[in-house]
């Protein structure tokens, strides 16, 4: 599915097609535009859970065109939603240009629309350039999965195709994104990571001048 809401635990009854989501007032709406990702995280739901046919974010027909994505939005009034989040099973910023076009088209109609991206923070490596200036005026929040207290553990967990440089690139991306986005958040998951390691991540975020969010663990 391309547009969805989250109603429960991911991978169970959690992903609900927007067309079946009823009144959208105050809800967060999620946009899923790609399967591509430079990581193969050992904890990723696409690696660890078998989704039902009607509850899967895997885009079996390949990436939807820009026109298809905008057609999906057409029936809905986004002025009532809480936030629009680019997320899904792939890395949203793999399709940076199309994501930006979608936001521009939507903000032309809904200028007060709040937009967030959930990212692995490796977009500058993906595109081999600094893409953070293109986030300005488009995203209100950039949420980056930190996942680990150091480069070695990060690579072991994410199996990034970019290798050991990935962790420093993520941190650099966060710092650069701060110049263009009001809120930059790095996330870790409770219980998956020890309190000691979470504290290291907290200090890292303080050094970078960004916020750490400890996400609740879902079994």
PAMAR-653659 format. One record per atom (N, C-alpha, C): x, y, z; residue in one letter; chain; atom name. Coordinates in Angstrom, 2 decimals, decimal comma, always signed. Layout:
px	py	pz	residuo	cadena	atomo
X	Y	Z	a	A	CA
...
//
This chain:
px	py	pz	residuo	cadena	atomo
+0,84	-1,20	+0,00	x	A	N
+0,00	+0,00	+0,00	x	A	CA
+0,87	+1,25	+0,00	x	A	C
+0,37	+2,30	-0,60	x	A	N
+1,14	+3,55	-0,73	x	A	CA
+0,83	+4,51	+0,41	x	A	C
-0,45	+4,70	+0,69	x	A	N
-0,88	+5,59	+1,78	x	A	CA
-1,54	+4,75	+2,86	x	A	C
-1,16	+4,99	+4,10	x	A	N
-1,72	+4,18	+5,18	x	A	CA
-1,70	+4,94	+6,51	x	A	C
-2,43	+4,40	+7,47	x	A	N
-2,34	+4,86	+8,85	x	A	CA
-1,88	+3,69	+9,69	x	A	C
-1,47	+3,97	+10,90	x	A	N
-1,02	+2,92	+11,81	x	A	CA
-1,99	+2,86	+12,97	x	A	C
-2,57	+1,69	+13,18	x	A	N
-3,60	+1,55	+14,21	x	A	CA
-3,22	+0,60	+15,33	x	A	C
-2,15	-0,15	+15,17	x	A	N
-1,76	-1,11	+16,20	x	A	CA
-0,29	-1,44	+16,03	x	A	C
+0,11	-2,60	+16,50	x	A	N
+1,50	-3,00	+16,39	x	A	CA
+1,86	-3,29	+14,94	x	A	C
+3,01	-2,79	+14,53	x	A	N
+3,46	-3,00	+13,16	x	A	CA
+3,54	-4,49	+12,86	x	A	C
+3,03	-4,86	+11,68	x	A	N
+3,10	-6,24	+11,26	x	A	CA
+1,93	-7,08	+11,71	x	A	C
+1,08	-6,51	+12,55	x	A	N
-0,13	-7,22	+12,94	x	A	CA
-1,30	-6,51	+12,26	x	A	C
-2,16	-5,85	+13,04	x	A	N
-3,26	-5,12	+12,42	x	A	CA
-2,87	-3,66	+12,23	x	A	C
-1,57	-3,43	+12,21	x	A	N
-1,09	-2,07	+12,31	x	A	CA
-1,18	-1,19	+11,09	x	A	C
-1,06	-1,76	+9,90	x	A	N
-1,07	-0,95	+8,69	x	A	CA
-2,46	-0,97	+8,06	x	A	C
-3,05	+0,20	+7,96	x	A	N
-4,41	+0,28	+7,42	x	A	CA
-4,42	+1,21	+6,23	x	A	C
-4,83	+0,67	+5,08	x	A	N
-4,92	+1,48	+3,86	x	A	CA
-5,72	+2,73	+4,15	x	A	C
-5,28	+3,85	+3,61	x	A	N
-5,93	+5,12	+3,91	x	A	CA
-7,40	+5,11	+3,53	x	A	C
-7,73	+4,41	+2,48	x	A	N
-9,13	+4,33	+2,03	x	A	CA
-10,02	+3,64	+3,06	x	A	C
-9,41	+2,86	+3,96	x	A	N
-10,17	+2,14	+4,98	x	A	CA
-10,01	+2,75	+6,37	x	A	C
-9,42	+3,93	+6,43	x	A	N
-9,05	+4,52	+7,72	x	A	CA
-10,11	+5,42	+8,33	x	A	C
-11,22	+5,63	+7,63	x	A	N
-12,30	+6,45	+8,18	x	A	CA
-11,91	+7,91	+8,33	x	A	C
-12,43	+8,54	+9,37	x	A	N
-12,16	+9,96	+9,62	x	A	CA
-10,67	+10,16	+9,91	x	A	C
-10,03	+11,03	+9,15	x	A	N
-8,58	+11,24	+9,29	x	A	CA
-8,23	+12,36	+10,26	x	A	C
-9,22	+12,97	+10,87	x	A	N
-8,96	+14,10	+11,76	x	A	CA
-8,00	+13,72	+12,89	x	A	C
-6,89	+14,45	+12,96	x	A	N
-5,92	+14,24	+14,02	x	A	CA
-5,01	+13,04	+13,84	x	A	C
-5,15	+12,34	+12,73	x	A	N
-4,32	+11,15	+12,50	x	A	CA
-3,04	+11,49	+11,75	x	A	C
-2,05	+10,62	+11,91	x	A	N
-0,84	+10,69	+11,11	x	A	CA
-1,03	+9,81	+9,88	x	A	C
-0,65	+10,34	+8,72	x	A	N
-0,76	+9,60	+7,47	x	A	CA
+0,65	+9,30	+6,97	x	A	C
+0,85	+8,06	+6,53	x	A	N
+2,17	+7,60	+6,10	x	A	CA
+2,21	+7,36	+4,60	x	A	C
+3,37	+7,68	+4,00	x	A	N
+3,55	+7,55	+2,56	x	A	CA
+4,68	+6,55	+2,29	x	A	C
+4,38	+5,54	+1,50	x	A	N
+5,31	+4,46	+1,19	x	A	CA
+5,57	+4,47	-0,31	x	A	C
+6,77	+4,89	-0,74	x	A	N
+7,03	+5,09	-2,17	x	A	CA
+8,13	+4,22	-2,76	x	A	C
+8,84	+3,46	-1,92	x	A	N
+9,93	+2,66	-2,48	x	A	CA
+10,23	+1,46	-1,60	x	A	C
+10,74	+0,40	-2,23	x	A	N
+11,27	-0,75	-1,51	x	A	CA
+12,78	-0,63	-1,31	x	A	C
+13,40	+0,30	-2,01	x	A	N
+14,86	+0,38	-2,01	x	A	CA
+15,42	+0,87	-0,66	x	A	C
+16,53	+0,29	-0,25	x	A	N
+17,21	+0,72	+0,96	x	A	CA
+18,66	+0,23	+0,90	x	A	C
+19,62	+1,08	+1,31	x	A	N
+21,01	+0,66	+1,29	x	A	CA
+21,39	-0,22	+2,47	x	A	C
+20,44	-0,41	+3,38	x	A	N
+20,70	-1,24	+4,56	x	A	CA
+19,89	-2,53	+4,51	x	A	C
+20,34	-3,49	+5,29	x	A	N
+19,61	-4,75	+5,45	x	A	CA
+19,61	-5,06	+6,94	x	A	C
+18,94	-4,21	+7,71	x	A	N
+19,00	-4,28	+9,17	x	A	CA
+18,49	-5,61	+9,70	x	A	C
+19,19	-6,15	+10,68	x	A	N
+18,83	-7,45	+11,21	x	A	CA
+17,50	-7,40	+11,98	x	A	C
+17,08	-6,20	+12,40	x	A	N
+15,85	-6,06	+13,17	x	A	CA
+14,69	-5,54	+12,32	x	A	C
+14,92	-5,27	+11,05	x	A	N
+13,89	-4,67	+10,20	x	A	CA
+12,71	-5,63	+10,04	x	A	C
+11,49	-5,08	+10,06	x	A	N
+10,30	-5,90	+9,92	x	A	CA
+10,28	-6,65	+8,59	x	A	C
+10,89	-6,08	+7,57	x	A	N
+10,90	-6,76	+6,27	x	A	CA
+11,78	-8,00	+6,32	x	A	C
+12,65	-8,07	+7,34	x	A	N
+13,50	-9,24	+7,51	x	A	CA
+12,90	-10,24	+8,51	x	A	C
+12,11	-9,73	+9,47	x	A	N
+11,75	-10,56	+10,62	x	A	CA
+10,30	-10,97	+10,69	x	A	C
+9,40	-10,34	+9,93	x	A	N
+7,99	-10,67	+10,06	x	A	CA
+7,38	-11,01	+8,71	x	A	C
+6,50	-11,97	+8,73	x	A	N
+5,75	-12,32	+7,52	x	A	CA
+4,43	-11,56	+7,58	x	A	C
+4,23	-10,66	+6,63	x	A	N
+3,02	-9,84	+6,62	x	A	CA
+1,91	-10,53	+5,83	x	A	C
+0,66	-10,26	+6,23	x	A	N
-0,45	-10,76	+5,45	x	A	CA
-0,56	-9,96	+4,16	x	A	C
-1,22	-10,51	+3,18	x	A	N
-1,32	-9,87	+1,86	x	A	CA
-1,90	-8,47	+1,96	x	A	C
-2,91	-8,29	+2,79	x	A	N
-3,56	-6,99	+2,89	x	A	CA
-2,92	-6,06	+3,89	x	A	C
-1,84	-6,50	+4,53	x	A	N
-1,23	-5,70	+5,58	x	A	CA
+0,27	-5,55	+5,34	x	A	C
+0,68	-5,60	+4,08	x	A	N
+2,10	-5,52	+3,76	x	A	CA
+2,43	-4,18	+3,12	x	A	C
+3,60	-3,66	+3,46	x	A	N
+4,06	-2,41	+2,86	x	A	CA
+4,98	-2,67	+1,66	x	A	C
+5,23	-3,94	+1,37	x	A	N
+6,08	-4,25	+0,22	x	A	CA
+5,34	-3,90	-1,06	x	A	C
+5,97	-3,08	-1,90	x	A	N
+5,34	-2,63	-3,14	x	A	CA
+5,60	-3,66	-4,23	x	A	C
+4,68	-4,60	-4,37	x	A	N
+4,87	-5,71	-5,30	x	A	CA
+4,92	-5,26	-6,76	x	A	C
+4,21	-4,21	-7,06	x	A	N
+4,18	-3,73	-8,44	x	A	CA
+5,31	-2,78	-8,77	x	A	C
+6,26	-2,65	-7,87	x	A	N
+7,36	-1,71	-8,08	x	A	CA
+6,99	-0,32	-7,56	x	A	C
+7,87	+0,62	-7,77	x	A	N
+7,65	+1,96	-7,26	x	A	CA
+6,51	+2,66	-8,00	x	A	C
+5,58	+3,25	-7,27	x	A	N
+4,51	+3,99	-7,93	x	A	CA
+5,05	+5,27	-8,56	x	A	C
+4,48	+5,65	-9,69	x	A	N
+4,89	+6,90	-10,33	x	A	CA
+4,42	+8,08	-9,49	x	A	C
+4,98	+9,24	-9,76	x	A	N
+4,56	+10,47	-9,09	x	A	CA
+3,07	+10,69	-9,31	x	A	C
+2,62	+10,46	-10,53	x	A	N
+1,20	+10,65	-10,85	x	A	CA
+0,31	+9,70	-10,05	x	A	C
+0,76	+8,46	-9,90	x	A	N
-0,01	+7,49	-9,12	x	A	CA
-0,11	+7,90	-7,66	x	A	C
+0,98	+8,38	-7,11	x	A	N
+0,99	+8,82	-5,71	x	A	CA
+0,01	+9,97	-5,52	x	A	C
+0,03	+10,94	-6,43	x	A	N
-0,87	+12,09	-6,30	x	A	CA
-2,33	+11,68	-6,48	x	A	C
-2,57	+10,69	-7,33	x	A	N
-3,93	+10,16	-7,49	x	A	CA
-4,42	+9,52	-6,19	x	A	C
-3,50	+8,88	-5,48	x	A	N
-3,86	+8,26	-4,20	x	A	CA
-4,30	+9,32	-3,19	x	A	C
-3,68	+10,48	-3,23	x	A	N
-4,01	+11,56	-2,30	x	A	CA
-5,34	+12,24	-2,64	x	A	C
-5,72	+12,22	-3,89	x	A	N
-6,82	+13,05	-4,40	x	A	CA
-8,12	+12,97	-3,59	x	A	C
-8,55	+11,79	-3,12	x	A	N
-9,85	+11,73	-2,43	x	A	CA
-9,85	+12,29	-1,01	x	A	C
-8,70	+12,62	-0,47	x	A	N
-8,61	+12,92	+0,96	x	A	CA
-8,33	+14,39	+1,25	x	A	C
-8,87	+14,85	+2,37	x	A	N
-8,64	+16,21	+2,85	x	A	CA
-7,52	+16,17	+3,88	x	A	C
-6,34	+16,62	+3,48	x	A	N
-5,18	+16,55	+4,36	x	A	CA
-5,12	+17,72	+5,34	x	A	C
-6,06	+18,66	+5,22	x	A	N
-6,05	+19,80	+6,14	x	A	CA
-6,39	+19,38	+7,57	x	A	C
-6,98	+18,18	+7,74	x	A	N
-7,42	+17,75	+9,07	x	A	CA
-6,43	+16,81	+9,75	x	A	C
-5,39	+16,37	+9,03	x	A	N
-4,50	+15,36	+9,62	x	A	CA
-3,47	+16,01	+10,54	x	A	C
-2,88	+15,20	+11,38	x	A	N
-1,85	+15,67	+12,31	x	A	CA
-0,52	+15,89	+11,60	x	A	C
-0,14	+14,92	+10,78	x	A	N
+1,19	+14,95	+10,16	x	A	CA
+1,24	+13,97	+9,00	x	A	C
+2,03	+14,31	+7,99	x	A	N
+2,29	+13,42	+6,87	x	A	CA
+3,72	+12,92	+7,00	x	A	C
+3,89	+11,60	+7,02	x	A	N
+5,21	+11,03	+7,24	x	A	CA
+5,61	+10,12	+6,09	x	A	C
+6,77	+10,40	+5,51	x	A	N
+7,34	+9,52	+4,49	x	A	CA
+8,10	+8,43	+5,22	x	A	C
+7,66	+7,19	+5,00	x	A	N
+8,15	+6,08	+5,80	x	A	CA
+8,13	+4,82	+4,93	x	A	C
+7,57	+3,72	+5,45	x	A	N
+7,46	+2,50	+4,66	x	A	CA
+8,61	+1,54	+4,87	x	A	C
+8,70	+0,52	+4,01	x	A	N
+9,72	-0,51	+4,14	x	A	CA
+11,05	-0,11	+3,51	x	A	C
+11,03	+0,84	+2,60	x	A	N
+12,26	+1,31	+1,97	x	A	CA
+12,72	+2,61	+2,59	x	A	C
+13,85	+3,11	+2,13	x	A	N
+14,38	+4,40	+2,56	x	A	CA
+13,74	+5,49	+1,69	x	A	C
+12,88	+6,34	+2,26	x	A	N
+12,15	+7,33	+1,45	x	A	CA
+13,04	+8,23	+0,60	x	A	C
+14,21	+8,59	+1,14	x	A	N
+15,05	+9,55	+0,42	x	A	CA
+15,83	+8,91	-0,72	x	A	C
+15,63	+7,62	-0,95	x	A	N
+16,11	+7,01	-2,20	x	A	CA
+15,43	+7,71	-3,38	x	A	C
+14,17	+8,15	-3,15	x	A	N
+13,41	+8,85	-4,19	x	A	CA
+13,30	+10,33	-3,83	x	A	C
+14,40	+10,93	-3,52	x	A	N
+14,43	+12,31	-3,05	x	A	CA
+13,66	+13,26	-3,97	x	A	C
+13,94	+13,23	-5,25	x	A	N
+13,33	+14,17	-6,19	x	A	CA
+11,81	+14,02	-6,21	x	A	C
+11,33	+12,78	-6,26	x	A	N
+9,89	+12,56	-6,30	x	A	CA
+9,23	+12,91	-4,97	x	A	C
+9,89	+12,60	-3,87	x	A	N
+9,35	+12,97	-2,56	x	A	CA
+9,20	+14,48	-2,46	x	A	C
+10,21	+15,20	-2,91	x	A	N
+10,15	+16,67	-2,88	x	A	CA
+9,01	+17,19	-3,76	x	A	C
+8,81	+16,57	-4,91	x	A	N
+7,73	+17,00	-5,80	x	A	CA
+6,37	+16,76	-5,17	x	A	C
+6,22	+15,61	-4,50	x	A	N
+4,96	+15,31	-3,82	x	A	CA
+4,68	+16,36	-2,75	x	A	C
+5,68	+16,68	-1,96	x	A	N
+5,50	+17,67	-0,90	x	A	CA
+5,16	+19,04	-1,49	x	A	C
+5,86	+19,44	-2,53	x	A	N
+5,58	+20,74	-3,14	x	A	CA
+4,15	+20,83	-3,66	x	A	C
+3,68	+19,76	-4,30	x	A	N
+2,32	+19,75	-4,82	x	A	CA
+1,29	+19,78	-3,69	x	A	C
+1,55	+19,05	-2,63	x	A	N
+0,62	+19,02	-1,51	x	A	CA
+0,62	+20,33	-0,74	x	A	C
+1,81	+20,91	-0,55	x	A	N
+1,87	+22,16	+0,21	x	A	CA
+1,29	+23,34	-0,57	x	A	C
+1,23	+23,21	-1,88	x	A	N
+0,57	+24,25	-2,67	x	A	CA
-0,92	+24,30	-2,33	x	A	C
-1,46	+23,15	-1,96	x	A	N
-2,88	+23,06	-1,60	x	A	CA
-3,09	+23,18	-0,09	x	A	C
-2,11	+22,63	+0,67	x	A	N
-2,20	+22,64	+2,13	x	A	CA
-0,92	+23,28	+2,70	x	A	C
-0,84	+24,60	+2,69	x	A	N
+0,41	+25,27	+3,09	x	A	CA
+0,82	+25,03	+4,54	x	A	C
-0,12	+24,64	+5,38	x	A	N
+0,20	+24,40	+6,79	x	A	CA
+0,45	+22,92	+7,10	x	A	C
+0,55	+22,11	+6,07	x	A	N
+0,77	+20,67	+6,24	x	A	CA
+2,10	+20,40	+6,94	x	A	C
+2,06	+19,61	+8,01	x	A	N
+3,27	+19,21	+8,72	x	A	CA
+3,81	+17,93	+8,09	x	A	C
+5,10	+17,93	+7,78	x	A	N
+5,70	+16,80	+7,06	x	A	CA
+6,94	+16,30	+7,79	x	A	C
+7,03	+14,99	+7,92	x	A	N
+8,18	+14,34	+8,56	x	A	CA
+8,71	+13,25	+7,64	x	A	C
+9,98	+12,95	+7,78	x	A	N
+10,55	+11,79	+7,10	x	A	CA
+11,24	+10,92	+8,13	x	A	C
+10,99	+9,61	+8,06	x	A	N
+11,72	+8,63	+8,85	x	A	CA
+12,80	+8,06	+7,94	x	A	C
+14,05	+8,28	+8,31	x	A	N
+15,16	+7,97	+7,41	x	A	CA
+16,30	+7,27	+8,13	x	A	C
+17,15	+6,61	+7,37	x	A	N
+18,35	+6,01	+7,96	x	A	CA
+19,52	+6,99	+8,01	x	A	C
+19,33	+8,20	+7,49	x	A	N
+20,35	+9,22	+7,57	x	A	CA
+21,50	+9,08	+6,59	x	A	C
+21,32	+8,22	+5,59	x	A	N
+22,41	+7,95	+4,65	x	A	CA
+22,17	+8,56	+3,27	x	A	C
+21,26	+9,52	+3,20	x	A	N
+20,89	+10,09	+1,89	x	A	CA
+22,06	+10,75	+1,18	x	A	C
+22,96	+11,36	+1,93	x	A	N
+24,11	+12,00	+1,28	x	A	CA
+25,03	+10,97	+0,63	x	A	C
+25,11	+9,79	+1,22	x	A	N
+25,89	+8,71	+0,60	x	A	CA
+25,15	+8,12	-0,59	x	A	C
+23,84	+8,01	-0,45	x	A	N
+23,02	+7,46	-1,54	x	A	CA
+23,18	+8,30	-2,80	x	A	C
+23,13	+9,63	-2,64	x	A	N
+23,15	+10,54	-3,78	x	A	CA
+24,53	+11,14	-4,06	x	A	C
+25,48	+10,78	-3,21	x	A	N
+26,86	+11,23	-3,39	x	A	CA
+26,97	+12,76	-3,43	x	A	C
+26,16	+13,43	-2,61	x	A	N
+26,21	+14,89	-2,47	x	A	CA
+25,41	+15,27	-1,24	x	A	C
+25,54	+16,51	-0,82	x	A	N
+24,77	+17,00	+0,32	x	A	CA
+23,37	+17,38	-0,13	x	A	C
+22,38	+16,60	+0,29	x	A	N
+21,00	+16,87	-0,15	x	A	CA
+20,22	+17,69	+0,88	x	A	C
+20,84	+18,01	+2,02	x	A	N
+20,08	+18,65	+3,10	x	A	CA
+19,47	+20,00	+2,72	x	A	C
+20,07	+20,82	+1,84	x	A	N
+19,39	+22,06	+1,46	x	A	CA
+18,02	+21,84	+0,82	x	A	C
+17,84	+20,66	+0,22	x	A	N
+16,57	+20,37	-0,45	x	A	CA
+15,45	+20,02	+0,54	x	A	C
+15,81	+19,87	+1,81	x	A	N
+14,82	+19,59	+2,84	x	A	CA
+14,12	+20,86	+3,32	x	A	C
+14,75	+22,00	+3,08	x	A	N
+14,25	+23,28	+3,59	x	A	CA
+12,87	+23,61	+3,02	x	A	C
+11,97	+24,01	+3,93	x	A	N
+10,63	+24,40	+3,51	x	A	CA
+9,73	+23,23	+3,17	x	A	C
+10,28	+22,05	+3,21	x	A	N
+9,51	+20,85	+2,89	x	A	CA
+9,25	+20,01	+4,14	x	A	C
+10,28	+19,76	+4,90	x	A	N
+10,13	+18,92	+6,09	x	A	CA
+10,16	+19,75	+7,37	x	A	C
+9,27	+19,40	+8,28	x	A	N
+9,26	+20,00	+9,61	x	A	CA
+10,08	+19,17	+10,58	x	A	C
+10,14	+17,87	+10,33	x	A	N
+10,89	+16,96	+11,19	x	A	CA
+11,63	+15,93	+10,36	x	A	C
+12,89	+15,71	+10,71	x	A	N
+13,67	+14,60	+10,16	x	A	CA
+13,99	+13,66	+11,32	x	A	C
+13,48	+12,44	+11,23	x	A	N
+13,70	+11,45	+12,28	x	A	CA
+14,66	+10,38	+11,74	x	A	C
+15,81	+10,27	+12,38	x	A	N
+16,89	+9,39	+11,90	x	A	CA
+17,08	+8,23	+12,86	x	A	C
+17,12	+7,02	+12,33	x	A	N
+17,34	+5,83	+13,16	x	A	CA
+18,82	+5,70	+13,49	x	A	C
+19,16	+5,96	+14,75	x	A	N
+20,55	+5,87	+15,18	x	A	CA
+20,94	+4,42	+15,47	x	A	C
+20,15	+3,75	+16,27	x	A	N
+20,24	+2,30	+16,47	x	A	CA
+21,46	+1,77	+17,22	x	A	C
+22,55	+2,54	+17,29	x	A	N
+23,77	+1,99	+17,89	x	A	CA
+24,63	+3,10	+18,48	x	A	C
+25,49	+2,76	+19,45	x	A	N
+26,33	+3,76	+20,09	x	A	CA
+27,66	+4,02	+19,39	x	A	C
+27,99	+3,20	+18,36	x	A	N
+29,26	+3,39	+17,69	x	A	CA
+29,20	+2,82	+16,27	x	A	C
+30,24	+3,12	+15,50	x	A	N
+30,24	+2,76	+14,07	x	A	CA
+30,24	+1,26	+13,84	x	A	C
+30,98	+0,53	+14,68	x	A	N
+31,10	-0,91	+14,48	x	A	CA
+29,76	-1,61	+14,72	x	A	C
+29,10	-1,23	+15,82	x	A	N
+27,81	-1,86	+16,12	x	A	CA
+26,74	-1,44	+15,11	x	A	C
+26,82	-0,19	+14,68	x	A	N
+25,88	+0,29	+13,67	x	A	CA
+25,98	-0,55	+12,40	x	A	C
+27,18	-0,80	+11,96	x	A	N
+27,37	-1,59	+10,73	x	A	CA
+26,90	-3,02	+10,93	x	A	C
+27,19	-3,59	+12,10	x	A	N
+26,77	-4,97	+12,37	x	A	CA
+25,25	-5,09	+12,37	x	A	C
+24,56	-4,07	+12,86	x	A	N
+23,10	-4,09	+12,95	x	A	CA
+22,43	-3,78	+11,61	x	A	C
+22,98	-2,79	+10,90	x	A	N
+22,32	-2,32	+9,68	x	A	CA
+22,81	-2,99	+8,41	x	A	C
+24,04	-3,49	+8,45	x	A	N
+24,66	-4,11	+7,27	x	A	CA
+24,59	-3,16	+6,06	x	A	C
+24,87	-1,89	+6,35	x	A	N
+24,84	-0,87	+5,30	x	A	CA
+25,81	-1,19	+4,18	x	A	C
+25,38	-1,00	+2,96	x	A	N
+26,25	-1,26	+1,81	x	A	CA
+27,40	-0,26	+1,73	x	A	C
+27,29	+0,83	+2,49	x	A	N
+28,34	+1,85	+2,47	x	A	CA
+29,45	+1,58	+3,49	x	A	C
+29,29	+0,52	+4,28	x	A	N
+30,35	+0,12	+5,18	x	A	CA
+30,50	+0,98	+6,42	x	A	C
+31,71	+0,97	+6,98	x	A	N
+31,98	+1,55	+8,29	x	A	CA
+31,80	+3,07	+8,30	x	A	C
+31,87	+3,72	+7,16	x	A	N
+31,70	+5,17	+7,11	x	A	CA
+30,25	+5,61	+7,40	x	A	C
+29,33	+4,67	+7,40	x	A	N
+27,91	+4,99	+7,50	x	A	CA
+27,55	+5,76	+8,76	x	A	C
+28,12	+5,36	+9,89	x	A	N
+27,75	+5,98	+11,17	x	A	CA
+28,14	+7,45	+11,21	x	A	C
+29,36	+7,75	+10,80	x	A	N
+29,79	+9,15	+10,79	x	A	CA
+28,99	+9,95	+9,76	x	A	C
+28,65	+9,31	+8,65	x	A	N
+27,85	+9,99	+7,62	x	A	CA
+26,46	+10,33	+8,16	x	A	C
+25,89	+9,42	+8,94	x	A	N
+24,59	+9,67	+9,56	x	A	CA
+24,66	+10,88	+10,48	x	A	C
+25,68	+10,93	+11,32	x	A	N
+25,81	+12,04	+12,26	x	A	CA
+26,03	+13,36	+11,52	x	A	C
+26,83	+13,31	+10,49	x	A	N
+27,08	+14,51	+9,68	x	A	CA
+25,79	+14,98	+9,00	x	A	C
+25,00	+14,03	+8,54	x	A	N
+23,72	+14,36	+7,91	x	A	CA
+22,80	+15,06	+8,91	x	A	C
+22,77	+14,57	+10,14	x	A	N
+21,94	+15,18	+11,18	x	A	CA
+22,35	+16,62	+11,44	x	A	C
+23,63	+16,86	+11,54	x	A	N
+24,13	+18,21	+11,80	x	A	CA
+23,80	+19,15	+10,64	x	A	C
+23,99	+18,67	+9,43	x	A	N
+23,70	+19,51	+8,26	x	A	CA
+22,20	+19,76	+8,11	x	A	C
+21,40	+18,75	+8,44	x	A	N
+19,95	+18,90	+8,32	x	A	CA
+19,41	+19,95	+9,28	x	A	C
+20,09	+20,14	+10,42	x	A	N
+19,66	+21,13	+11,41	x	A	CA
+19,55	+22,53	+10,83	x	A	C
+20,36	+22,82	+9,83	x	A	N
+20,37	+24,16	+9,23	x	A	CA
+19,11	+24,44	+8,43	x	A	C
+18,39	+23,38	+8,04	x	A	N
+17,28	+23,55	+7,11	x	A	CA
+15,94	+23,02	+7,63	x	A	C
+15,98	+22,26	+8,72	x	A	N
+14,77	+21,62	+9,23	x	A	CA
+14,58	+22,00	+10,70	x	A	C
+13,37	+22,41	+11,10	x	A	N
+13,15	+22,85	+12,47	x	A	CA
+13,46	+21,80	+13,53	x	A	C
+13,16	+20,53	+13,25	x	A	N
+13,35	+19,48	+14,25	x	A	CA
+14,10	+18,30	+13,64	x	A	C
+15,26	+17,98	+14,22	x	A	N
+16,02	+16,80	+13,83	x	A	CA
+16,11	+15,89	+15,05	x	A	C
+15,63	+14,66	+14,88	x	A	N
+15,53	+13,71	+15,99	x	A	CA
+16,27	+12,43	+15,62	x	A	C
+17,09	+11,92	+16,54	x	A	N
+17,70	+10,61	+16,37	x	A	CA
+16,98	+9,64	+17,30	x	A	C
+16,74	+8,42	+16,82	x	A	N
+15,96	+7,47	+17,60	x	A	CA
+16,72	+6,19	+17,91	x	A	C
+16,41	+5,63	+19,07	x	A	N
+16,85	+4,30	+19,46	x	A	CA
+15,62	+3,60	+20,05	x	A	C
+15,72	+2,30	+20,26	x	A	N
+14,59	+1,53	+20,77	x	A	CA
+14,92	+0,97	+22,15	x	A	C
+14,02	+1,22	+23,11	x	A	N
+14,23	+0,71	+24,47	x	A	CA
+14,23	-0,82	+24,47	x	A	C
+14,87	-1,40	+25,45	x	A	N
+14,99	-2,86	+25,65	x	A	CA
+15,90	-3,51	+24,63	x	A	C
+15,84	-3,06	+23,37	x	A	N
+16,76	-3,60	+22,36	x	A	CA
+18,18	-3,17	+22,68	x	A	C
+18,31	-1,97	+23,25	x	A	N
+19,60	-1,41	+23,60	x	A	CA
+19,69	-1,22	+25,11	x	A	C
+20,84	-1,50	+25,70	x	A	N
+21,01	-1,36	+27,14	x	A	CA
+20,94	+0,12	+27,55	x	A	C
+20,63	+0,36	+28,81	x	A	N
+20,57	+1,73	+29,32	x	A	CA
+21,93	+2,43	+29,16	x	A	C
+22,99	+1,66	+29,32	x	A	N
+24,33	+2,23	+29,18	x	A	CA
+24,57	+2,72	+27,75	x	A	C
+24,14	+1,92	+26,79	x	A	N
+24,32	+2,31	+25,39	x	A	CA
+23,39	+3,47	+25,02	x	A	C
+22,19	+3,47	+25,58	x	A	N
+21,27	+4,58	+25,33	x	A	CA
+21,87	+5,87	+25,86	x	A	C
+22,54	+5,80	+27,00	x	A	N
+23,16	+7,00	+27,57	x	A	CA
+24,29	+7,50	+26,67	x	A	C
+25,03	+6,60	+26,06	x	A	N
+26,07	+7,00	+25,10	x	A	CA
+25,43	+7,73	+23,92	x	A	C
+24,31	+7,18	+23,43	x	A	N
+23,59	+7,81	+22,32	x	A	CA
+23,06	+9,17	+22,72	x	A	C
+22,62	+9,29	+23,97	x	A	N
+22,12	+10,57	+24,46	x	A	CA
+23,23	+11,63	+24,45	x	A	C
+24,41	+11,24	+24,87	x	A	N
+25,55	+12,16	+24,87	x	A	CA
+25,95	+12,53	+23,44	x	A	C
+25,87	+11,55	+22,54	x	A	N
+26,16	+11,82	+21,13	x	A	CA
+25,21	+12,87	+20,59	x	A	C
+23,93	+12,73	+20,90	x	A	N
+22,93	+13,69	+20,43	x	A	CA
+23,16	+15,08	+21,02	x	A	C
+23,56	+15,12	+22,28	x	A	N
+23,87	+16,40	+22,90	x	A	CA
+25,03	+17,08	+22,18	x	A	C
+26,03	+16,30	+21,81	x	A	N
+27,19	+16,83	+21,09	x	A	CA
+26,79	+17,33	+19,71	x	A	C
+25,84	+16,65	+19,09	x	A	N
+25,40	+17,03	+17,74	x	A	CA
+24,38	+18,16	+17,78	x	A	C
+23,80	+18,40	+18,96	x	A	N
+22,79	+19,44	+19,08	x	A	CA
+21,43	+19,03	+18,54	x	A	C
+21,12	+17,73	+18,65	x	A	N
+19,83	+17,22	+18,19	x	A	CA
+19,15	+16,47	+19,34	x	A	C
+17,90	+16,10	+19,13	x	A	N
+17,11	+15,43	+20,15	x	A	CA
+17,22	+13,91	+20,02	x	A	C
+17,28	+13,23	+21,15	x	A	N
+17,21	+11,76	+21,16	x	A	CA
+15,80	+11,35	+21,57	x	A	C
+15,21	+10,47	+20,79	x	A	N
+13,92	+9,88	+21,15	x	A	CA
+14,11	+8,39	+21,37	x	A	C
+13,71	+7,93	+22,55	x	A	N
+13,78	+6,50	+22,85	x	A	CA
+12,41	+5,92	+22,54	x	A	C
+12,35	+5,14	+21,49	x	A	N
+11,08	+4,58	+21,02	x	A	CA
+10,70	+3,35	+21,85	x	A	C
+9,40	+3,14	+22,11	x	A	N
+8,98	+1,95	+22,85	x	A	CA
+9,22	+0,68	+22,05	x	A	C
+9,59	-0,37	+22,73	x	A	N
+9,84	-1,66	+22,08	x	A	CA
+8,52	-2,35	+21,82	x	A	C
+8,38	-2,93	+20,61	x	A	N
+7,21	-3,72	+20,25	x	A	CA
+7,65	-5,14	+19,99	x	A	C
+7,15	-6,06	+20,78	x	A	N
+7,52	-7,47	+20,63	x	A	CA
+6,80	-8,06	+19,43	x	A	C
//
